[in-house]
């Protein structure tokens, strides 16, 4: 549904605002329902989830939760999860987020057009990362 502006003097009700400004396309859903984890990633707690919204006609994907990691080598990109078709970005996107045991270095999250969700940390971070957070990752106009 595309955004339709309110007319001058039109009464803005909660019902009109919900249907015209923000539409939930996919409510919070566990990642395991949207793809599969690799041998280097698994669901943590809180469970990693994604939702899809349309905000004034433009799609927005939001993520939250924690992915447990194993076998992460510093300065190497590692795939943690692969999204099924329909939940993939049309252009690569990336974020920096918090991860455990990285010596105060951020972890780089990458969303690839192949559906891969990748993580990497700089050489100085070491290789003992045990989880990465998805909180705050959002993709505006992903398709």
N, C-alpha and C positions, 0 to 999 in steps of 0.2 A: 504494500500500500504506500502510495506516495504522500508526502506531506502536503496538506491543504491548509493554507493560512486561515485564521479566523477573520470573519468580516468585522468591520468597525461596529462596535456596539454589541456584537454577538456574545452571549453568555458562555464563558469557558467552564464547562463542568468537568469533573474528574473523569467521567466516562469518555467525553470527547478528547481530553488530553491523553488518556491511555491508548485510544485507538488511532489517534492521528500523529502523536509525537513519538511514542515508544511502543514497539510491538515485539513481543517475545516470539522468536521463530523456533528456538530450541531452548527449553528450560535447562537448568544445571543438570548435566549428564556426566556420568563417570567416563573417563577417557577410554576405559576398556570396552565400552559400547560403541566407540567411534573409530577404533583401530586396534592395534596390537603393540605390546611392549616387546622390545628387543631383549637379548640376553643381558644387556647392560642396564636395563631399567625395569622397575616394578612399582606398583601403586604403593604410596606411603600413606601416612595419616597426618593431616586430613587427606582424604582421597582426592586425587587430581580430577578436576572436572572442567567442562567448558560449557558456555551457553552462547547462544546467538540471538542478537537483538537487531531490530531496525530502528534507528534513531533518525527521525525526520527523513525517512526514505533511504538512508544509507546503512548498510549492514555493518555490525560491530560484533566481533567475537571476543569474549572475555574468558580468561582462564584463572584457576585458583587451585591450591593444594600442593602436594609434595610428591615428587618422584624419587624413589630410592635408587641409588646408582651403585654399580660395581664395575671394576675394570676400567676406570677412567684414567687415561694417560695424559699428563699435562702437555699442552701445546699440540694436542691431537683432537680433531673433531670426532665425537662419538654419537651414534644414533641411540636414543633412548626409547623412542616410540615412533610408529608409523601410522598416520591417519588414513582411513579409508577414503576412496573417491567420494566427493561430496562434502568433505571436511578438510580440503586442502586449499592452500593459498594459491593465487594466480601469479604472484610475484614473491620472491623471498622476503622474509621479515626477520628482524633480530632484536633481541633485548638483552640487557644486562640485569642479572638478578642475584639474590643471595644463595649461596651453597655452603655446605658444611666443610670444615677443615681446608679452607683455601688460603689460609694466611692473610686474611683481610682483602683478598682479591675477589672481584665479581666473577660470576660464571656467565658465559655468553650462551644464550638460547637462540637457536636458529630454526625457523619454520621454512622448510623447503617445498618447492612445487611438486616434488616427488611424494610428498606427504610425510617426509622424515622430520622429526623433532630432534634436533641435535644439541649437544652441549660441548663446551670446551672451556678450559681454564688456561691462563698463561703459565709458562714454565716456572715462574717464581711461586706459583700456588702449590706445587707438589702434586701428588697423585692419589691422595687419600680421601677424596670427596665421597661422602656417603649419601647425600641427598641434595636436591636442588628444588627451590620453590618456584611455583608458577604464579604466585600471587602478584597481581598488578600487571601481568602481561595481557595486552589487549591489541587486537588487530582491527584497524579501521578500514573499511572497504576492501575486504580480503579477496573478493572474486571479481 
